[in-house]
Amino acid sequence: MAQCDESGAAALEDVTLGSTSHQQAAPPIPPLHWRRAWTHPVIRPVILAAALASAIVVGFSSWFVAHGRQTEIGQAEVASSNVARMVGVQVEAAMQLAGMALADIAERVAQDGDDAAAQARLTAHLGELAGTFPDLHGLFVYRADGAWFATSLGRHMKGNNADREYFQYHQAHRGTAVHFGKPVKSRSTGLWVMPLSRGIYSGDGRFLGVAVVTLRINFFERIYDELNIGDQGTVLLMLSDGTVVYRRPFDEKLIGTDLSRGNIYNELRTRSVGSAFLVAKVDGLVRLYSFRRLEQVPILVAVGRTKDDILGNWRRSSTLIGAAALLICAIFAAFAAKLIRQLLIREELDRQLRVRAGELEQHNIGLHALAHTDQLTQLANRRRFDELLAQELRRAERGGTTVSLLLMDLDFFKQFNDQYGHVAGDDCLRRTASVLAAEIVRSGDLAARYGGEEFAVIMPNTGPAGAIAVAERIRLSLAALRIPHQHSATGVVTASFGVATAGPARTGAYAPADLIEQADRQLYAAKNNGRNKVSAAGHLRVAH
């Protein structure tokens, strides 16, 4: 108990010294409260004005940037679409020339026959056609069995082309339509070529052979490498089944590959012309593709530019616009912040002057509370207990009511400290105090640290039964904390309780010391009877 009083006195002395220091040096201005500034009648319009100006700048900049992006994409889409249209026109023109040459060859063979004189005339004619159409790789005529009959290459060729896909096609499909074959390597020159063929038939429909015109694949490369579509732009020609005829940048390995599962081909399944951002199956780059299905020939054309190439200039301009917008907003914010800070500092200084007297008064109240509070448990200390017990007994004497006192002592607490240490002991006392604070909630009741591991509860207008019930609740709640205690019979921290009640009497007066002594006797009775128990005495009379 003395220890408790000494700690309270030391705390009071520390606070008193702190108060003296507080009076000697004025406190610094506290940080600004911007949430309070928002409700200020003058500052709020300043914030709103700065925010509105910044929002207008950011909004206009965002619109300008977004509009610029759409414009760049739109212009790139138009440009790519025009390039795709131009490529398609060139391809159709080349294919139509090849078709005209095939029609002329087939008609001449059907009329002249296949004797030696006709073969010589046809070879000379093929040479003339090849000179007329420099983009052609060669012109060839094969007999019905696939043997070479005539060629524009100017030399006799050996071998048989009956195994070629286009030859087998015309054997199986009678008709004069031009067949567009898949790219192959020429057996005569070793170059990649695209064969266009037409069946040759006699007047009675008998199959006489096949006329073939081949286009050099590098013909497309020579034309499309000059297109300005960026370093990573691409031009793609495919047959209607997705077979690659040509792709820029040129890669021989891609000729003849199947892209029917690619994104471009999937788009052309549903529409003949269009544009879209797609991921290339070949290299995985995102490009804006303009694609179309040619009407005159079974060829698919696609022209693509990468997103980085299209939006490069836009990104640079957008970065400058964004930086300018942020700078303007920062200037607005800095100006508003400086103005607001000046207003708040002035108000804060005025407020400090107004509340200084109130702070001193509150400080005195705090000293009073601190002088009556146990620093470890935050319960009332022994000084406050003594004052309130005397006060309640006087009130009970005047009003003829009862006052109950509960003394509580933690069982084997010295052994607990020796076993677990003083830090654990202090924690145990704090947790015990939390139980008392939770159970003693009635207005007018007081829970206090009586000294060391002892606690006390003053309960005005409470008889023995009520006091015993409160003590029992506290006992059970403390045991429910399950604080380990090796020296306790239950294995956890418990407490013993002594309860005494002072009531009306006809003669004599009852002093606080008498009630404390009676409760203390009951406390020792509880300890002697095995601890972790509640022991109560009968009424002690207080004279009117």
Protein Blocks (a to p, Z undefined) as FASTA:
>chain_A
ZZmmmmmmmmmmmmmmmmmmmmmpccddddddfklmmmpmklmmmmmmmmmmmmmmmmmm
mmmmmmmmmmmmmmmmmmmmmmmmmmmmmmmmmmmmmmmmmmmmmmmmmmnopafklmmm
mmmmmmmmmmmmmmbnbdcdddfkopafbdckopaceddfklpmklmmmmmmgcjbdcdd
dddddfklopacdddddddddfkopafbdcdddddfklmmmmmmmpcgbjkbccddddfk
opafbdcdddfklgopacklbmklmmmmmpmbdcdddddfklopacdddddddfkbccdd
dddddfklmmmmmmmmmmmmmmmmmmmmmmmmmmmmmmmmmmmmmmmmmmmmmmmmmmmm
mmmmmmmmmmmccfklopacfklmmmmmmmmmmmmmmnopacdddddddehklmmmmmno
jklmmmmmmmmmmmmmmmmmcghiacddfbhjbccdddehiafklmmmmmmmmmmmmmmn
opacfkbmnlpacdddddddddddfedcddfklmmmmmmmmmmmmmmnngaiacdddddd
ddZZ
